[in-house]
Amino acid sequence: MFQRATKGQRMSLETATEGGAAATPQRQQRRGRRIAMTPAEIDAFLAEERTCRVSTVGADGAPHTSALWFVWDGSALWLNSIVKSQRWTDLNRDPRVSVLIDTGHGFGELRGVELIGKVAVVGEVPRTGDAAAAELLAEPERLFGEKYGNGKFHIDGRHAWVKLVPEKIVSWDFRKTGS
């Protein structure tokens, strides 16, 4: 739910996350319902696509966008980020993100999903293979290994996991317009 901003004030989400779980139900897409993807279409799209763009908020309030691999478990987006990166620094200071996954060349082929919310760190930083984190990360590491690692997830001691349980999902599939 958005607050109405007064002059000179930034608009922000009133919802908060705790441990990566949304405190309020996910907001529904209002505009573009005709071209919105169904939940099953979103799941299939996110399983198929390989690269997302993660936008974070810098210390000066400026956006920072970077490409990253991801996995979707049906309710959360998992990002495995290098911990010595601008993205990681930004996320530790301000967990708000917008993540965009899209594809298509011609107008009638455009499809995409935007996930908006706050991330939470899961497991040790950096990921070194700690047994206590292994149970928490079993599913995203299995999915990541299947998608990018020929069936095996490789722990390199430079990355750590963040989890985004979206507060809002916006999707579009212009193939539905018949263009």
TABEL-V203676 format. One record per residue. N is the residue number from 0. RES is the residue in one letter. PHI is phi in degrees with one decimal (* if undefined). OMEGA is omega in whole degrees, -180 to 180 (none if undefined). D_FIRST is the distance of its C-alpha to the first C-alpha in Angstrom with 2 decimals. Layout:
BEGIN
n/res/phi/omega/d_first
N/RES/PHI/OMEGA/D_FIRST
N/RES/PHI/OMEGA/D_FIRST
END
This chain:
BEGIN
n/res/phi/omega/d_first
0/M/*/180/0.00
1/F/-89.4/170/3.81
2/Q/-91.0/173/6.73
3/R/-77.3/-178/9.77
4/A/-87.6/173/12.40
5/T/-87.4/-178/15.91
6/K/-54.5/179/18.92
7/G/82.5/-178/19.56
8/Q/-107.1/178/16.26
9/R/-79.0/174/14.11
10/M/-82.0/179/10.45
11/S/-146.0/176/8.64
12/L/-78.5/177/5.92
13/E/-84.9/-178/5.82
14/T/-76.8/178/6.84
15/A/-131.2/176/10.56
16/T/-117.6/176/13.40
17/E/-133.0/-178/16.83
18/G/64.9/178/19.72
19/G/85.7/-180/17.69
20/A/-100.8/-179/16.05
21/A/-65.4/-180/12.33
22/A/-80.1/178/11.70
23/T/-126.9/180/9.23
24/P/-61.4/179/10.04
25/Q/-62.5/178/9.60
26/R/-75.3/-178/7.53
27/Q/-89.3/177/10.44
28/Q/-68.0/-178/12.11
29/R/-100.2/-178/12.65
30/R/-83.3/174/15.42
31/G/72.2/-179/18.57
32/R/-57.9/-178/18.66
33/R/-65.2/-179/22.42
34/I/-106.2/179/22.67
35/A/-67.2/176/19.97
36/M/-80.4/173/21.63
37/T/-75.3/176/21.86
38/P/-55.2/179/21.02
39/A/-66.5/177/24.80
40/E/-66.1/177/25.02
41/I/-62.7/179/22.31
42/D/-57.4/-179/24.26
43/A/-65.0/-180/27.51
44/F/-61.8/-178/26.33
45/L/-69.2/176/25.03
46/A/-72.9/-176/28.30
47/E/-82.5/-176/30.35
48/E/-75.4/-172/29.01
49/R/-110.6/-173/30.19
50/T/-124.3/175/28.52
51/C/-118.1/173/24.97
52/R/-115.9/-176/23.90
53/V/-105.2/177/21.83
54/S/-106.5/179/20.24
55/T/-116.4/179/19.97
56/V/-109.7/179/19.76
57/G/-75.8/-179/23.26
58/A/-59.6/-180/24.54
59/D/-90.3/180/24.81
60/G/88.8/-180/21.25
61/A/-77.4/177/22.75
62/P/-72.8/174/21.55
63/H/-131.4/-177/23.97
64/T/-119.8/179/24.23
65/S/-143.5/180/26.69
66/A/-85.4/-176/27.89
67/L/-158.5/171/27.98
68/W/-79.0/-175/28.95
69/F/-152.2/167/26.53
70/V/-135.0/179/26.56
71/W/-117.9/-179/24.11
72/D/-101.9/-179/24.83
73/G/103.0/177/22.87
74/S/-140.2/-179/19.73
75/A/-141.1/174/19.75
76/L/-99.5/-179/20.98
77/W/-110.5/180/23.81
78/L/-120.5/179/25.07
79/N/-108.8/-170/28.52
80/S/-108.1/171/28.73
81/I/-64.7/-176/31.74
82/V/-78.8/176/31.27
83/K/-103.6/-179/33.26
84/S/-139.2/176/30.95
85/Q/-61.6/179/28.70
86/R/-57.1/-178/25.81
87/W/-64.1/178/26.55
88/T/-58.6/180/26.92
89/D/-61.6/-177/23.57
90/L/-65.9/177/21.79
91/N/-70.1/180/23.59
92/R/-81.2/-175/22.52
93/D/-146.4/-173/18.84
94/P/-76.8/-179/17.54
95/R/-72.2/179/14.77
96/V/-140.9/165/16.02
97/S/-126.8/-178/15.87
98/V/-118.1/-177/18.66
99/L/-118.8/174/20.40
100/I/-127.2/-178/23.15
101/D/-148.3/180/25.01
102/T/-156.1/177/28.49
103/G/116.0/179/30.75
104/H/-109.9/177/33.24
105/G/-82.7/-179/33.60
106/F/-51.9/-178/30.83
107/G/-71.6/179/31.40
108/E/-104.8/-173/31.11
109/L/-65.3/176/27.74
110/R/-141.8/177/25.40
111/G/-173.7/178/22.57
112/V/-139.0/171/19.48
113/E/-115.3/178/16.79
114/L/-115.5/-175/15.08
115/I/-123.6/178/12.35
116/G/166.6/-179/11.86
117/K/-122.4/179/14.24
118/V/-91.5/174/17.86
119/A/-131.7/177/20.23
120/V/-73.3/177/24.00
121/V/-127.0/180/26.04
122/G/90.5/-177/29.79
123/E/-79.3/-178/32.18
124/V/-125.2/-9/31.99
125/P/-75.5/180/33.83
126/R/-71.5/-179/34.36
127/T/-118.8/-180/38.04
128/G/102.1/179/38.37
129/D/-53.6/-177/37.84
130/A/-62.8/-180/38.49
131/A/-64.0/180/35.73
132/A/-80.7/-175/33.10
133/A/-56.4/-180/34.91
134/E/-67.5/179/33.54
135/L/-64.9/-172/29.88
136/L/-105.9/-177/30.45
137/A/-56.6/-177/32.86
138/E/-69.7/179/30.58
139/P/-62.9/179/29.01
140/E/-71.2/175/32.49
141/R/-64.7/180/34.12
142/L/-61.5/-180/31.73
143/F/-64.8/178/32.17
144/G/-61.4/179/35.92
145/E/-66.7/-175/36.13
146/K/-78.7/-172/34.14
147/Y/-123.8/-170/35.72
148/G/-118.2/-179/38.57
149/N/53.4/175/40.98
150/G/92.6/-178/39.83
151/K/-132.9/175/39.78
152/F/-88.0/-178/37.23
153/H/-108.5/177/38.95
154/I/-88.8/-176/38.07
155/D/-113.9/179/39.16
156/G/74.0/179/38.20
157/R/-118.9/-176/36.20
158/H/-112.6/172/32.84
159/A/-144.8/-175/30.15
160/W/-97.5/165/27.26
161/V/-126.2/-177/23.51
162/K/-119.9/176/21.14
163/L/-114.8/169/17.73
164/V/-95.6/-171/15.82
165/P/-62.6/170/13.20
166/E/-84.4/179/9.48
167/K/-148.2/174/9.81
168/I/-125.3/175/13.24
169/V/-118.1/180/14.59
170/S/-136.3/177/18.28
171/W/-151.8/177/21.16
172/D/-145.5/-177/24.80
173/F/-70.1/173/26.86
174/R/-64.4/180/29.81
175/K/-73.1/180/28.35
176/T/-82.0/-178/29.14
177/G/79.5/-179/32.81
178/S/-72.8/none/33.34
END
